[in-house]
């Protein structure tokens, strides 16, 4: 009787702790990268990107936060989307843009890693290879009709540090989807936004570009944004300063994430050609640790509904 009682308590702890025996383990893979001494970009997905998938109609490429990278960054989003819609034809891919400090010696020997990556900096172990390049490689696979013939939409999304990366990626990547494939972007509660002026260096503004962005002109950035669709979202209670960029250029955007979100919304509103390219969603009461992906606009965008 005592043993049975302990089993019941253990089951209760596991269930309330978010562990389910029915929950599947998502495998991980390595996406090969040339000139990397055998390293690859680590990622989590239901199957390898190079495998054929005639079932997937929607792909979600999700970037983790600052200290993520060796776990399935799509885990929380999978559960949120499944609450509202059938996800049987959604393919989730979670690339690990991982910081060197999070890896042990064995992992560093086989994994492409970064020191800093939110601005699209190059990896110290692969010359000329940034987090933006990693996303380009992922898209190359998804854009291949022979691998993903039924694919209708691809959503690049990220939250916090991942939101920083995705919001800039929308502006600078040269990816061109095949006919019939819709590509969208979603950035949630990043520490900073890309303001479209020359008053600040790259990442905060358009001055002093890095290697990946050096060949992307201001005109190209405006044309990219005008031809794409991005969802920007932030919790209205996201006013804490944990892991907040407090550099002078960041503080010029506001004192917290919600204030910076509102200022960026106002900034984009000054460009008539960009007003239809962005949607701004406030998540009422959402904090930085909250489930801000759990909003109707994001769930709809997973399925290409703008």
N, C-alpha and C positions, 0 to 999 in steps of 0.2 A: 504493500500500500504506500509505504514511504517512497519506494523507488518510482512508482507510477506518479506520485505527486511531483517528484523532481522532474520527471519527463514532461509533465504538463507545464511546469514553470519554465523549463528550457524552451519548449515550443513557443510559449507566449513571448519570451524575450526575443527569440529569433524573428517572430512575426512582427512584433512592434518595432524591432530594430531595422526593419526593412528587408530582412532576408526571407526568401521564399524558396522552398524546395522545388517548385515548378519553374523558377526563374532560370533561364538558360544562360550558360556562360558563353560570352561572345569571344571568338578566337581572335588572335592577332597575327599580323603578317609583316613582312618587310618589302617596301617598294624599292627596287634597285636604283642606285644613283651612280652614274659614271664618275670616275676619278675620285672615288670615296674610300679606296683601299678596302673594298668589300663591304662597306656599310650600306645601310638602306634606311629609308624613312619608316619608322615603326608606325603601324596603324591598326585599329580595331575595325572589324566589319564582319558581316555574316559569312562572307566568302572573300577570296582574294580578288582584287580589282581586275586582274588579268583573266579571271574565269568568265566564261560566257554566262549571261543571265538573261533569259528570254522573258522572265516574269516581271522584273522591276519596271515600274512606270514613273517612279519618283525617286530621286536620290537626294539625300541630305548629307552634306559634308560639314561637320561641326568641329570647331576648334575650342579646346579647353581654356581654362583660365590660367593665371600666372603660374601656379604651382602644380598644374596638371601635367599630363604628358605620358605617363606610363600606365594609365588606367583608361577604361573605355569612356571617353568624354561624351559619348552619346547616350549613356545609360539613363540619365534623368529624362532626357528629351523623348526617348523611346516610350517611356511610361506615360508621359504627359500626352503624347499624340494618341497612344492606344486608348486613352480614356474617352476620346471623342470620335475617332475614326478607325476604320480597318487599316492596319499597317502591313498587311500581308504582301502588298506590292510596293512597299517603300524599302529602299536599300540605304542603310545608314553606314556612313564611313567616318571614322574619327581619327584623323591623322595626329600623330604625336609630335608636336613642335616642342621638343623637350629641351630643357636647360641642362647643361653639362653637370651642374651640381646635384641633379637628381639621379644621376646614373652611377652605378658601381663600375669597377674597372672592366669587368666582363661585358657589361652592357655598352660601355663607351667604345669597345673594340668592334662592335657590329652595328651601332646605331648612329645615324647622322644626328648631331646635336648642335645646339646653339648656346651662346652665352646670354645674348639678348636677341629677341626676335620680333617684338611687337611692331617695330618700324620697318620690318622687312630686311633686317640685317643679314649678311652672309654668314654661313656656318664657318667656324674656324677650322673644320676638318675637310671641307669641300670647297675649293676656290670657286667663287662666282655662283654659289647656290644658296638662295635665301628661302625663307618661309613662303614667300610668294611663288618661287620656283616650284616648291613642293606642291602647292595648290594647283599650279599649272599642270604638273605631272598627273595629279589625280584626275583633273578634268580631261586630259588627253585620253585617258582610259574610258571615262564615262561618255565622251563624245564619239567614241568608236561604235558605229552602228552595227558592226559585226559582233561586238561583245554585248551591247545593250540596245537591241533593235526596238524594244517597246518603250524606251525611256522618253518621257514627255517633259520632265522638269528636273532641274538641278538647283538646289538651294545651298548656298554657302552661308554658314552662320557661325556666330561666336558670341560669347558672353564675357564681359569684363576685359581681360587682356586679349581674349579671342575676338571680342568686339572691336578692339583697336585694330587688329590685323585685318579683319574682314572689311571694315569700313574703308580702309586704305586700298585693299585689294580691288574693291569695286571701282575705284578711281583709276588704277594704273594697269591692271592686267590687260593683255592683248588677246585673251581668249576669244574665239569666235565660234559660237555654237552652230552645229549643223542645222539644216533646214528642219523646222518642226520641233526643235528643242528650245525650251524656255529656260533662261538662267536668271535667278534672283539672288538677292543678298539680304542678310538680316544681322544687325549689330545691336547687342543688348548691353546697356550700361557700361560703356568703355570709360576708362579714366579720362581720356581726351578724344577730341574729334579733329578731323582734317578741315581747317578753315581755308577757303579758296582765295588766299591773298599772299603777297610776298612779304608780309610783315613779320613772319616767323619762319624758322627753318623747317625742313621736311618733318612730317608727322604732325606738327602743329599748324604748319602753313606750307607754302609751295617753294620756299627758298632752300638752297643747299641740299640738293637731292642725294640719295645714296646710289649705289651701283645699279640696282634693279630699276630705279625710277629715273636715272640720269637722262635716258633717251626719250622719256615721256614728256612731251611739251605741255604747257598750260592748256593749249587748245585741245590737245588730245585728252587731257583729263576732263575738261568740260564736256567734250563730245562723248566720252565714255559714260560719264554720269548721266547725261541727258538721254542716252539710248538704253539705259539700264533701269532696274527697279530695286530700291533698297528700303527695307523696313528698319526704322530706328526705334528702340523702345527702352524705357527706363522706369523704375519704380519711383513713385512720388515721395517715398520715405527713404530714398537712397541718398542720405545726407551725411553718412559717416565718412571718416577719412582713412579707413583701413586700406593699405596698399594703394592709396591715391597718389598720383603724380603731383608733387608740390613744387616742381621747378617753376621758374618765373614765367615761362611760356605757357605752362599748364594753368597756373593760377590766374593768368590773364583771361582764361576761359570761364572762371568761376571757382567757388570755394568747395564745391562738392559735385558729385556726378549728376544729380538731378538739375542743379543750376546750369551746369555745362551742357546738358541735353537741351534745355530750353533755349540757351543762347545759340547753340548750333541750329536748332529749328528756326529761330529768327534769322540767322545768317543765311541759310538756304532760301528762306522766303524772299530775300532781296534779289534772287536770280530767277526771273520769270520762266526761263527755259528749263529750270530744274524742278519746278514745283510739282510736276506730275511724276518725277522720277523718285520721289521720296514719300514715305508715309511715316508719321511720327505717332507713336502710341505710348500713352502714359498708363502704367500699371498701378492702379489705385492702392496705396498702402504698401506697395512693394519695397522691400529693403534690398541691400546688396546681396544678402544671403538668402533672399526669398526665391520663389519659383517664378521668375519673371517670364520664362518661356511659356508659362501657362496663361496665354492670352489668345483671344480669338483670331487676331490678325496674324500671329505667328503660325498657329495651327493651320489656318487657311492657306498660308503661303507655302507650306510644305507640299500642298497639293496643287500649287500653281494658281490659287485664287487670290488675286490682288485686291 
